[in-house]
């Protein structure tokens, strides 16, 4: 249940009346109810607000009395899925007494008077915020800390106090709709006129499209996808339903790619494009209808990867079926490359966010090459729509460009050309982003893995956790060494005349692989240790592929096994991005080390195909069971427990 609080302290707007004659504060209270608040209260002082925060058991929606805005602005704030604590941010010029903010990657990393910010202001606080349950104690502490007074409205001092205490605050920027803070009747009249002039539904539909997207999505999808969004809303489709339909489109495209023949390839390319349109529509529909859920966000992330890799499988089968070469080898390479890339993307994002929240001197700003690269990147990102802006967004090979490349190359040529194009562009993009991020990460020097459960996100099993710790070499060096052994074995198996003769080398490669576990207990606080999870993913995938080649396992089986591993690892990164706990059955997945030991035993015995199929099926069952437990069984139990009547002493009656 969301409680809304109108904070009247410290603003002359508390006495203003709207055009209809009602007090501005009363109209705000009514808007907060329409925005989804179950109850609205007024707080005359910050001490009163602190007491309400102490007693609250749900999120708080807080507004000053000087805000004139569409109700939709408050509804967007109340339902924002970006994080538990979100603040409204306006592009109005800063004024004395109001809080200015500095944002990076959608987070408010500094808030306070304009002349006190650690860097340039990117906006001003919009006078309203939503505070998540976990941040309520910090909210109460911040309210009491700034209650003694100071310049400006109390709500401005409050958000600055929250930021000063290190609270993770996300920015909810106002665009297309209108929101202004007012101090007198003239400003109130002007703001009300601006609100009235906007076609709210049309603005909402346009707002469903991401403000900044990739080139292909912007010009070849989002120009017409809002019409599909409106149709889907009228048909009462849910975002999850659209996600499922997009998966079916991708699956159908993959089948057609495997069938081969020009009509099938062209038809598959069209279905792939339409599937990508629907992939954009599900998120746009969620934003348009404000139907967000943790389950929907997780499912969308997992479905994106599953769809892409199903397409790789269809292309790989198509190559082999047409006699153009070893298509499964290319499909496995494309999937492995893309997964390792995604791991680096995720962890670099976490690194960047952590660095942004720290004072710039602490982050290592020294004026060196990293500082210059960071400044150049910021300038390019700010120059929206320029050639350099689109080149930067396109060269990294985002998902829209990947699907467009696949659709065009398979329709004009064949699946072989498509997979080779994906591998070439993907490899170049990986080299480009890896080099620049390495330089910037050394400049930032943020021990990002110290802020999370490193054992979980390394995906260590019981063996890796029990290995001795080799601290001088560092976890990244050990993880890279771990990947080299399987890589050498794989190259030898691919180039040799008799891969089965290398069965004796599998235990040796395993020993080298287990070197990655020697860094499990060491501090992951090096400037490049954010690369450790990706290096371990590469090590395990290379080892599994090498064992499959040595054991003469069919290509489709190796692909399927690695696919199951990627699903498991994407689950971990999706939970990291959504700030969720570990999967319920994570311990049953055995860890990268345990799985590799089992594959080694299968290779020694000579049953690689049986071992890989059995282990892959087991991991898939564990994954499905974990999903059911996490998203259905446990929430249902919690709902029943919270709904159960409680008798005297807090015990539910029998």
C-alpha positions as CSV (number, residue, x, y, z in Angstrom):
1,X,0.0,0.0,0.0
2,X,1.4,3.4,-1.0
3,X,1.0,6.3,1.4
4,X,1.2,9.8,0.0
5,X,2.4,12.7,2.1
6,X,2.0,16.4,1.1
7,X,4.7,18.3,2.8
8,X,3.7,21.9,3.3
9,X,6.7,23.2,5.2
10,X,8.9,26.0,3.8
11,X,7.0,27.0,0.7
12,X,4.8,30.1,0.0
13,X,2.7,28.0,-2.4
14,X,0.9,26.3,0.5
15,X,-1.6,29.3,0.5
16,X,-2.2,29.4,-3.3
17,X,-5.5,28.6,-4.9
18,X,-6.1,27.0,-8.3
19,X,-8.3,28.4,-11.1
20,X,-11.2,26.3,-9.7
21,X,-10.8,28.0,-6.3
22,X,-9.5,24.9,-4.3
23,X,-6.2,25.2,-2.5
24,X,-3.2,23.9,-4.5
25,X,-2.4,21.5,-1.7
26,X,-5.8,19.9,-1.9
27,X,-5.6,19.4,-5.6
28,X,-2.3,17.8,-5.2
29,X,-3.8,15.4,-2.6
30,X,-6.6,14.5,-5.1
31,X,-4.0,13.9,-7.9
32,X,-1.9,11.7,-5.6
33,X,-5.0,9.5,-5.0
34,X,-5.7,9.2,-8.7
35,X,-2.0,8.4,-9.2
36,X,-2.4,5.3,-7.0
37,X,-2.0,6.4,-3.4
38,X,-4.2,4.4,-1.1
39,X,-4.1,7.2,1.5
40,X,-3.0,10.9,1.5
41,X,-1.8,12.7,4.6
42,X,-0.5,16.2,5.3
43,X,2.7,16.9,7.2
44,X,3.4,20.4,8.5
45,X,7.0,19.7,9.5
46,X,9.8,17.3,8.6
47,X,9.6,15.8,12.1
48,X,6.0,14.8,11.4
49,X,7.1,13.2,8.1
50,X,9.9,11.3,9.9
51,X,7.3,9.9,12.3
52,X,5.1,8.8,9.4
53,X,8.2,7.2,7.8
54,X,8.9,5.3,11.0
55,X,5.4,3.9,11.1
56,X,5.0,3.1,7.3
57,X,5.1,-0.4,6.0
58,X,5.0,0.4,2.3
59,X,6.5,2.9,-0.1
60,X,5.9,6.7,0.5
61,X,5.0,9.1,-2.2
62,X,6.0,12.6,-1.1
63,X,5.3,16.0,-2.7
64,X,5.7,19.6,-1.8
65,X,2.7,22.0,-2.2
66,X,4.2,24.0,-5.0
67,X,3.9,21.4,-7.8
68,X,1.7,21.9,-10.8
69,X,1.7,18.9,-13.1
70,X,-0.4,16.4,-15.0
71,X,-1.7,13.6,-12.8
72,X,0.2,11.2,-15.2
73,X,3.5,12.7,-14.0
74,X,2.7,11.6,-10.4
75,X,1.4,8.3,-11.7
76,X,4.6,7.7,-13.6
77,X,6.6,8.5,-10.4
78,X,4.4,6.2,-8.3
79,X,4.8,3.3,-10.7
80,X,8.3,3.8,-12.0
81,X,10.1,0.4,-12.4
82,X,13.6,1.8,-12.4
83,X,14.2,1.4,-8.7
84,X,12.7,1.7,-5.2
85,X,13.5,5.3,-4.6
86,X,12.8,7.8,-7.5
87,X,12.7,11.6,-7.6
88,X,11.1,13.9,-10.1
89,X,13.6,15.9,-12.1
90,X,12.8,19.0,-14.2
91,X,14.9,20.8,-16.9
92,X,13.9,24.2,-15.5
93,X,16.8,26.5,-14.7
94,X,17.9,26.3,-11.1
95,X,16.7,29.1,-8.7
96,X,18.0,30.0,-5.3
97,X,16.6,27.8,-2.5
98,X,15.8,24.9,-4.9
99,X,17.8,21.7,-5.1
100,X,19.8,21.1,-8.2
101,X,20.8,17.6,-9.2
102,X,23.5,15.9,-11.1
103,X,22.6,12.6,-12.9
104,X,24.6,9.8,-14.5
105,X,23.0,6.8,-16.2
106,X,19.6,7.8,-14.7
107,X,20.7,8.0,-11.1
108,X,20.9,11.2,-9.0
109,X,24.5,11.1,-7.8
110,X,24.5,14.5,-6.2
111,X,21.8,16.9,-5.0
112,X,22.0,20.3,-3.2
113,X,22.5,24.0,-3.9
114,X,23.8,24.7,-7.3
115,X,27.2,26.0,-6.1
116,X,27.7,23.0,-3.8
117,X,27.4,20.2,-6.5
118,X,30.4,18.0,-7.3
119,X,30.1,18.8,-11.0
120,X,27.7,20.5,-13.3
121,X,23.9,20.3,-12.7
122,X,21.9,18.3,-15.1
123,X,18.5,19.3,-13.8
124,X,16.5,20.5,-10.8
125,X,14.5,18.5,-8.3
126,X,10.8,18.5,-9.3
127,X,9.4,18.6,-5.7
128,X,8.1,15.0,-5.5
129,X,9.7,11.6,-4.8
130,X,8.8,8.1,-4.1
131,X,10.8,6.3,-1.4
132,X,11.0,2.5,-1.3
133,X,10.4,0.5,1.9
134,X,14.0,-0.4,2.4
135,X,15.0,3.3,2.3
136,X,12.4,4.5,4.9
137,X,14.8,4.4,7.8
138,X,17.2,6.6,5.8
139,X,14.3,8.9,4.9
140,X,13.4,9.3,8.6
141,X,17.1,10.0,9.4
142,X,17.4,12.5,6.6
143,X,14.2,14.3,7.6
144,X,15.3,14.7,11.2
145,X,18.8,15.8,10.1
146,X,17.5,18.7,8.0
147,X,14.4,19.5,10.1
148,X,16.3,22.3,11.9
149,X,15.8,24.5,8.9
150,X,17.7,26.0,6.0
151,X,17.1,27.7,2.7
152,X,14.3,26.6,0.5
153,X,11.3,24.3,0.8
154,X,11.5,21.3,3.2
155,X,11.0,18.8,0.4
156,X,14.2,20.2,-1.3
157,X,16.2,19.8,1.9
158,X,14.8,16.3,2.3
159,X,15.9,15.0,-1.1
160,X,19.4,16.6,-0.6
161,X,19.6,14.9,2.8
162,X,18.7,11.6,1.3
163,X,21.4,12.0,-1.4
164,X,24.0,13.0,1.3
165,X,23.3,9.8,3.2
166,X,24.2,7.7,0.1
167,X,20.7,6.7,-0.9
168,X,20.4,5.3,-4.4
169,X,17.9,7.7,-6.0
170,X,16.8,7.3,-9.6
171,X,15.7,10.2,-11.7
172,X,12.2,10.4,-13.3
173,X,12.6,13.1,-15.9
174,X,9.5,15.0,-17.2
175,X,9.2,15.2,-20.9
176,X,6.2,15.9,-23.2
177,X,4.0,16.2,-20.1
178,X,4.2,19.3,-18.0
179,X,5.4,19.8,-14.4
180,X,6.4,23.1,-12.8
181,X,7.0,24.4,-9.3
182,X,5.4,27.7,-8.5
183,X,5.8,30.4,-5.9
184,X,3.1,32.9,-6.7
185,X,-0.2,33.4,-8.5
186,X,1.3,34.4,-11.8
187,X,3.5,31.3,-12.0
188,X,0.5,29.2,-11.0
189,X,-1.7,30.5,-13.8
190,X,1.1,30.0,-16.4
191,X,1.7,26.5,-15.2
192,X,-2.0,25.5,-15.3
193,X,-2.3,26.9,-18.8
194,X,0.7,24.8,-19.9
195,X,-0.8,21.6,-18.4
196,X,-4.1,22.2,-20.1
197,X,-2.5,22.7,-23.5
198,X,-1.1,19.2,-23.6
199,X,-2.9,16.2,-25.2
200,X,-2.2,13.9,-22.3
201,X,-3.1,10.6,-24.0
202,X,-1.1,11.4,-27.1
203,X,1.8,12.4,-24.9
204,X,1.5,9.2,-23.0
205,X,1.7,7.2,-26.2
206,X,4.8,9.0,-27.3
207,X,6.3,8.5,-23.9
208,X,6.0,4.8,-24.2
209,X,8.9,4.9,-26.7
210,X,12.4,5.1,-25.1
211,X,13.8,8.6,-25.1
212,X,17.1,7.3,-26.3
213,X,17.3,4.1,-28.3
214,X,19.5,2.5,-31.0
215,X,19.5,3.7,-34.6
216,X,17.5,0.8,-36.1
217,X,14.9,0.8,-33.3
218,X,14.5,4.6,-33.5
219,X,14.0,4.9,-37.2
220,X,12.7,1.5,-38.3
221,X,10.5,0.4,-35.3
222,X,9.5,3.3,-33.1
223,X,8.2,5.3,-35.9
224,X,5.2,3.1,-36.1
225,X,5.2,0.7,-33.1
226,X,3.1,3.2,-31.0
227,X,0.1,2.3,-33.2
228,X,0.7,-1.3,-32.4
229,X,0.9,-0.4,-28.7
230,X,-2.5,1.4,-28.9
231,X,-4.1,-1.6,-30.6
232,X,-2.6,-4.0,-28.1
233,X,-4.0,-1.8,-25.3
234,X,-7.5,-1.9,-26.9
235,X,-7.3,-5.6,-27.2
236,X,-6.3,-5.8,-23.5
237,X,-3.1,-7.6,-24.2
238,X,-0.6,-7.6,-21.4
239,X,3.2,-6.9,-21.9
240,X,3.9,-10.5,-20.9
241,X,1.4,-11.7,-23.6
242,X,3.2,-9.6,-26.2
243,X,6.6,-11.0,-25.1
244,X,5.2,-14.6,-25.6
245,X,4.0,-13.7,-29.1
246,X,7.4,-12.2,-30.0
247,X,9.1,-15.5,-28.9
248,X,6.7,-17.4,-31.2
249,X,7.7,-15.1,-34.1
250,X,11.4,-15.6,-33.4
251,X,10.9,-19.4,-33.1
252,X,9.0,-19.4,-36.5
253,X,11.8,-17.4,-38.1
254,X,14.4,-19.9,-36.7
255,X,12.5,-22.8,-38.2
256,X,12.3,-21.1,-41.6
257,X,16.1,-20.4,-41.5
258,X,16.6,-24.0,-40.8
259,X,14.4,-25.1,-43.7
260,X,16.3,-23.1,-46.2
261,X,15.3,-22.0,-49.7
262,X,14.8,-18.4,-50.8
263,X,11.1,-18.1,-49.9
264,X,11.7,-19.5,-46.4
265,X,14.7,-17.3,-45.8
266,X,12.8,-14.1,-46.8
267,X,9.8,-15.2,-44.8
268,X,12.0,-15.8,-41.8
269,X,13.6,-12.4,-42.2
270,X,10.2,-10.7,-42.2
271,X,9.1,-12.7,-39.1
272,X,12.3,-11.8,-37.4
273,X,11.8,-8.1,-38.0
274,X,8.2,-8.3,-36.8
275,X,9.3,-10.3,-33.8
276,X,11.7,-7.5,-33.0
277,X,9.0,-4.9,-33.3
278,X,6.9,-6.9,-30.8
279,X,10.0,-7.1,-28.6
280,X,9.9,-3.3,-28.5
281,X,6.1,-3.2,-28.2
282,X,6.0,-5.2,-24.9
283,X,8.1,-2.6,-23.1
284,X,6.2,0.3,-24.7
285,X,2.9,-1.3,-23.7
286,X,4.1,-1.6,-20.2
287,X,5.0,2.1,-20.1
288,X,1.8,3.1,-21.8
289,X,-0.5,1.1,-19.4
290,X,1.8,1.4,-16.4
291,X,1.7,-2.4,-15.9
292,X,5.1,-3.2,-14.5
293,X,6.2,-6.2,-12.5
294,X,9.4,-7.7,-11.5
295,X,8.3,-11.0,-13.2
296,X,7.6,-9.2,-16.4
297,X,11.0,-7.4,-16.4
298,X,12.8,-10.6,-15.7
299,X,10.9,-12.5,-18.4
300,X,11.6,-9.8,-21.0
301,X,15.3,-10.0,-20.3
302,X,15.4,-13.8,-20.4
303,X,13.1,-14.0,-23.5
304,X,15.4,-11.5,-25.4
305,X,18.4,-13.8,-25.1
306,X,16.4,-17.0,-25.7
307,X,14.9,-15.6,-28.9
308,X,18.3,-14.5,-30.2
309,X,19.9,-17.9,-29.5
310,X,17.0,-19.8,-31.0
311,X,17.7,-17.8,-34.2
312,X,21.4,-18.7,-34.0
313,X,20.3,-22.4,-33.7
314,X,18.1,-22.0,-36.8
315,X,20.9,-20.4,-38.8
316,X,23.4,-23.1,-37.7
317,X,21.0,-25.9,-38.7
318,X,20.4,-24.1,-42.0
319,X,24.1,-23.9,-42.8
320,X,24.6,-27.6,-42.0
321,X,21.4,-28.7,-43.8
322,X,22.4,-26.8,-46.9
323,X,25.9,-28.3,-46.9
324,X,27.6,-24.9,-46.5
325,X,29.8,-25.9,-43.6
326,X,29.7,-26.6,-39.9
327,X,26.8,-24.3,-39.0
328,X,26.6,-25.5,-35.4
329,X,30.2,-24.5,-34.8
330,X,29.4,-21.0,-36.0
331,X,26.2,-20.8,-34.0
332,X,28.0,-21.9,-30.8
333,X,30.7,-19.3,-31.4
334,X,28.1,-16.6,-32.0
335,X,26.2,-17.5,-28.8
336,X,29.4,-17.7,-26.7
337,X,30.7,-14.4,-28.0
338,X,27.4,-12.6,-27.4
339,X,27.0,-14.0,-23.9
340,X,30.5,-13.0,-22.8
341,X,29.9,-9.6,-24.3
342,X,26.7,-9.3,-22.3
343,X,28.5,-10.3,-19.1
344,X,31.0,-7.5,-19.6
345,X,28.2,-5.0,-20.5
346,X,26.3,-5.8,-17.2
347,X,29.3,-5.6,-15.0
348,X,30.7,-2.5,-16.6
349,X,27.3,-0.9,-16.0
350,X,27.4,-1.8,-12.4
351,X,31.0,-0.4,-12.2
352,X,29.9,2.8,-13.9
353,X,27.0,3.3,-11.5
354,X,29.1,2.6,-8.5
355,X,31.7,5.1,-9.7
356,X,29.1,7.7,-10.4
357,X,27.9,7.6,-6.8
358,X,31.3,8.3,-5.4
359,X,33.0,11.7,-5.1
360,X,35.0,12.4,-8.3
361,X,38.3,12.6,-6.4
362,X,37.6,9.2,-4.9
363,X,36.8,7.8,-8.3
364,X,40.3,8.7,-9.4
365,X,39.7,11.7,-11.6
366,X,43.3,12.7,-12.5
367,X,43.0,14.4,-15.9
368,X,44.6,11.4,-17.6
369,X,43.4,9.4,-20.6
370,X,40.5,7.9,-18.7
371,X,39.3,11.3,-17.7
372,X,39.5,12.5,-21.3
373,X,37.7,9.4,-22.6
374,X,34.9,9.9,-20.0
375,X,34.5,13.6,-21.0
376,X,34.5,12.7,-24.7
377,X,31.8,10.0,-24.2
378,X,29.7,12.5,-22.2
379,X,29.9,15.1,-25.0
380,X,28.9,12.6,-27.6
381,X,26.0,11.2,-25.6
382,X,24.8,14.8,-25.0
383,X,24.9,15.6,-28.7
384,X,21.7,13.6,-29.4
385,X,21.0,12.8,-33.1
386,X,24.5,13.8,-34.4
387,X,26.6,11.6,-36.6
388,X,29.0,10.8,-33.8
389,X,26.1,10.0,-31.5
390,X,24.6,7.4,-33.8
391,X,28.0,6.0,-34.7
392,X,28.8,5.4,-31.0
393,X,25.4,3.8,-30.5
394,X,25.6,1.6,-33.6
395,X,29.3,0.4,-33.5
396,X,28.7,-1.5,-30.3
397,X,26.3,-3.8,-32.2
398,X,23.1,-3.5,-30.1
399,X,20.3,-6.0,-30.4
400,X,18.3,-4.0,-33.0
401,X,21.3,-3.8,-35.3
402,X,22.0,-7.5,-34.7
403,X,18.5,-8.5,-35.7
404,X,18.5,-6.2,-38.7
405,X,21.9,-7.6,-39.9
406,X,20.6,-11.2,-39.6
407,X,17.4,-10.4,-41.4
408,X,19.1,-8.6,-44.3
409,X,22.0,-11.0,-44.8
410,X,19.8,-14.1,-44.6
411,X,17.2,-12.7,-47.0
412,X,19.8,-11.5,-49.5
413,X,22.4,-14.3,-49.1
414,X,22.2,-17.3,-46.8
415,X,22.5,-18.4,-43.2
416,X,26.3,-18.9,-43.5
417,X,26.9,-15.2,-44.5
418,X,24.5,-14.2,-41.7
419,X,26.4,-16.0,-39.0
420,X,29.8,-14.9,-40.3
421,X,28.6,-11.3,-40.3
422,X,27.3,-11.5,-36.7
423,X,30.7,-13.0,-35.6
424,X,32.8,-10.4,-37.4
425,X,30.8,-7.3,-36.3
426,X,30.3,-8.8,-32.8
427,X,34.1,-9.4,-32.5
428,X,35.0,-5.9,-33.6
429,X,32.4,-4.4,-31.2
430,X,33.8,-6.5,-28.4
431,X,37.3,-5.3,-29.1
432,X,36.2,-1.7,-29.3
433,X,34.2,-1.6,-26.2
434,X,36.6,-3.8,-24.3
435,X,39.6,-1.5,-25.0
436,X,37.8,1.8,-24.1
437,X,36.1,0.3,-21.0
438,X,39.4,-1.0,-19.8
439,X,41.0,2.4,-20.0
440,X,38.1,4.1,-18.3
441,X,37.9,1.4,-15.6
442,X,41.5,1.8,-14.7
443,X,40.8,5.5,-14.4
444,X,37.8,5.0,-12.2
445,X,39.4,2.3,-10.1
446,X,36.2,1.2,-8.3
447,X,36.2,-2.3,-6.6
448,X,32.7,-3.1,-7.9
449,X,32.7,-6.8,-6.9
450,X,33.2,-5.7,-3.3
451,X,29.7,-4.3,-3.3
452,X,27.9,-7.6,-4.2
453,X,28.1,-11.2,-3.4
454,X,31.2,-12.1,-5.4
455,X,30.8,-15.9,-4.9
456,X,27.2,-15.8,-6.3
457,X,28.0,-13.8,-9.4
458,X,31.2,-15.7,-10.0
459,X,29.0,-18.8,-9.9
460,X,31.5,-20.7,-7.7
461,X,30.6,-24.2,-6.7
462,X,31.7,-26.1,-3.6
463,X,35.1,-27.0,-5.0
464,X,36.1,-23.5,-6.0
465,X,35.1,-22.2,-2.6
466,X,37.3,-24.7,-0.9
467,X,40.4,-24.2,-3.0
468,X,43.4,-22.3,-1.4
469,X,43.6,-18.6,-2.2
470,X,46.4,-17.2,-4.3
471,X,46.2,-13.5,-3.6
472,X,49.3,-12.1,-5.3
473,X,48.1,-13.1,-8.8
474,X,44.6,-11.6,-8.4
475,X,41.3,-13.1,-9.4
476,X,41.3,-11.7,-12.9
477,X,44.7,-13.1,-13.8
478,X,43.6,-16.5,-12.5
479,X,40.3,-16.3,-14.4
480,X,42.2,-15.6,-17.6
481,X,44.5,-18.5,-17.0
482,X,41.5,-20.6,-16.4
483,X,40.2,-19.8,-19.9
484,X,43.5,-20.4,-21.6
485,X,43.7,-24.2,-20.8
486,X,40.3,-25.0,-22.4
487,X,41.1,-22.7,-25.3
488,X,44.3,-24.5,-26.1
489,X,42.5,-27.9,-25.8
490,X,39.7,-26.7,-28.1
491,X,42.2,-25.4,-30.8
492,X,44.1,-28.7,-30.6
493,X,40.9,-30.7,-31.0
494,X,39.7,-28.6,-33.9
495,X,43.1,-28.7,-35.8
496,X,44.0,-32.3,-35.0
497,X,43.2,-35.3,-37.1
498,X,41.9,-37.4,-34.1
499,X,40.1,-35.3,-31.4
500,X,39.3,-38.4,-29.5
501,X,43.0,-39.0,-29.0
502,X,43.1,-35.9,-26.8
503,X,40.9,-37.5,-24.1
504,X,44.0,-37.7,-21.8
505,X,44.3,-33.9,-22.1
506,X,40.9,-33.1,-20.7
507,X,41.9,-33.6,-17.0
508,X,44.9,-31.4,-17.7
509,X,42.7,-28.7,-19.1
510,X,40.4,-29.1,-16.0
511,X,43.3,-28.5,-13.7
512,X,44.1,-25.3,-15.6
513,X,40.5,-24.3,-15.5
514,X,40.3,-24.8,-11.8
515,X,43.0,-22.1,-11.4
516,X,40.1,-19.7,-11.7
517,X,38.9,-21.0,-8.3
518,X,42.2,-20.0,-6.6
519,X,41.0,-16.4,-6.7
520,X,37.5,-17.0,-5.2
521,X,38.5,-16.1,-1.7
522,X,40.6,-13.0,-2.7
523,X,39.4,-9.5,-2.7
524,X,38.0,-8.5,-6.1
525,X,39.1,-4.9,-5.7
526,X,41.3,-4.4,-8.8
527,X,40.4,-1.8,-11.4
528,X,39.6,-4.6,-13.9
529,X,38.1,-7.2,-11.6
530,X,34.7,-6.4,-13.0
531,X,35.8,-8.7,-15.9
532,X,36.1,-11.7,-13.6
533,X,32.6,-13.1,-14.1
534,X,32.8,-12.7,-17.9
535,X,36.3,-14.5,-17.9
536,X,34.9,-17.4,-15.9
537,X,31.9,-17.7,-18.2
538,X,34.3,-17.8,-21.2
539,X,36.4,-20.4,-19.4
540,X,33.5,-22.7,-18.7
541,X,32.0,-22.4,-22.1
542,X,35.3,-23.1,-23.8
543,X,35.9,-26.1,-21.6
544,X,32.4,-27.5,-22.4
545,X,32.8,-27.0,-26.1
546,X,36.3,-28.6,-26.0
547,X,35.1,-31.6,-24.1
548,X,32.2,-32.0,-26.6
549,X,34.6,-31.9,-29.6
550,X,37.0,-34.3,-28.0
551,X,34.1,-36.6,-27.1
552,X,32.6,-36.4,-30.6
553,X,29.3,-35.0,-29.3
554,X,27.0,-33.7,-32.0
555,X,27.0,-30.0,-32.6
556,X,23.4,-29.5,-31.7
557,X,24.0,-31.2,-28.3
558,X,27.0,-28.9,-27.5
559,X,24.9,-25.9,-28.6
560,X,22.0,-27.0,-26.4
561,X,24.3,-27.6,-23.3
562,X,26.0,-24.2,-23.7
563,X,22.5,-22.6,-24.2
564,X,21.3,-24.0,-20.9
565,X,24.5,-22.6,-19.2
566,X,23.8,-19.1,-20.7
567,X,20.2,-19.2,-19.5
568,X,21.5,-19.9,-16.0
569,X,24.0,-17.1,-16.2
570,X,21.6,-14.6,-17.6
571,X,19.3,-15.4,-14.7
572,X,22.1,-14.3,-12.4
573,X,22.8,-11.0,-14.3
574,X,19.0,-10.3,-14.6
575,X,18.7,-10.6,-10.8
576,X,21.7,-8.4,-10.4
577,X,20.2,-5.7,-12.6
578,X,16.8,-6.0,-10.8
579,X,18.6,-6.0,-7.4
580,X,17.1,-9.4,-6.5
581,X,18.5,-12.2,-4.4
582,X,20.0,-15.5,-5.6
583,X,17.7,-18.1,-7.4
584,X,16.2,-20.4,-4.8
585,X,18.0,-23.5,-6.1
586,X,21.3,-21.9,-7.0
587,X,23.3,-24.3,-4.9
588,X,21.9,-27.2,-6.9
589,X,23.5,-25.9,-10.1
590,X,26.9,-27.2,-8.8
591,X,28.9,-24.1,-9.9
592,X,31.2,-23.8,-12.9
593,X,33.8,-25.9,-11.3
594,X,31.4,-28.8,-10.3
595,X,29.8,-28.9,-13.8
596,X,33.3,-29.0,-15.4
597,X,34.4,-31.9,-13.1
598,X,31.4,-33.9,-14.1
599,X,32.1,-33.3,-17.8
600,X,35.7,-34.4,-17.3
601,X,34.5,-37.7,-15.7
602,X,32.2,-38.2,-18.7
603,X,35.2,-37.7,-21.0
604,X,37.4,-40.1,-19.1
605,X,34.7,-42.8,-19.2
606,X,33.9,-42.1,-22.8
607,X,30.3,-41.0,-22.5
608,X,30.6,-37.3,-23.3
609,X,27.3,-37.2,-25.3
610,X,25.4,-39.0,-22.5
611,X,27.0,-37.0,-19.8
612,X,26.4,-33.7,-21.5
613,X,22.8,-34.5,-22.3
614,X,22.1,-35.7,-18.8
615,X,23.8,-32.7,-17.1
616,X,22.1,-30.2,-19.5
617,X,18.7,-31.8,-18.8
618,X,19.3,-31.7,-15.1
619,X,20.4,-28.0,-15.1
620,X,17.3,-27.1,-17.2
621,X,15.0,-28.9,-14.7
622,X,16.7,-27.1,-11.8
623,X,16.3,-23.7,-13.7
624,X,12.6,-24.3,-14.4
625,X,12.0,-25.4,-10.8
626,X,13.9,-22.4,-9.5
627,X,11.8,-20.0,-11.7
628,X,8.5,-21.6,-10.4
629,X,9.7,-21.3,-6.8
630,X,10.9,-17.8,-7.1
631,X,8.1,-16.2,-9.1
632,X,5.0,-18.3,-8.2
633,X,5.3,-20.5,-5.2
634,X,7.1,-18.2,-2.8
635,X,5.0,-15.1,-3.6
636,X,1.8,-17.1,-3.2
637,X,3.0,-18.3,0.2
638,X,3.9,-14.8,1.2
639,X,0.5,-13.5,0.1
640,X,-1.3,-16.2,2.1
641,X,0.8,-15.5,5.1
642,X,0.1,-11.8,5.0
643,X,-3.6,-12.4,4.5
644,X,-3.9,-14.8,7.4
645,X,-5.8,-13.4,10.4
646,X,-3.6,-12.8,13.4
647,X,-4.8,-13.4,16.9
648,X,-3.5,-12.1,20.2
649,X,0.2,-12.0,20.6
650,X,0.7,-12.0,16.8
651,X,-0.1,-15.7,16.4
652,X,-2.5,-16.8,13.6
653,X,-5.4,-18.6,15.1
654,X,-5.8,-22.3,14.3
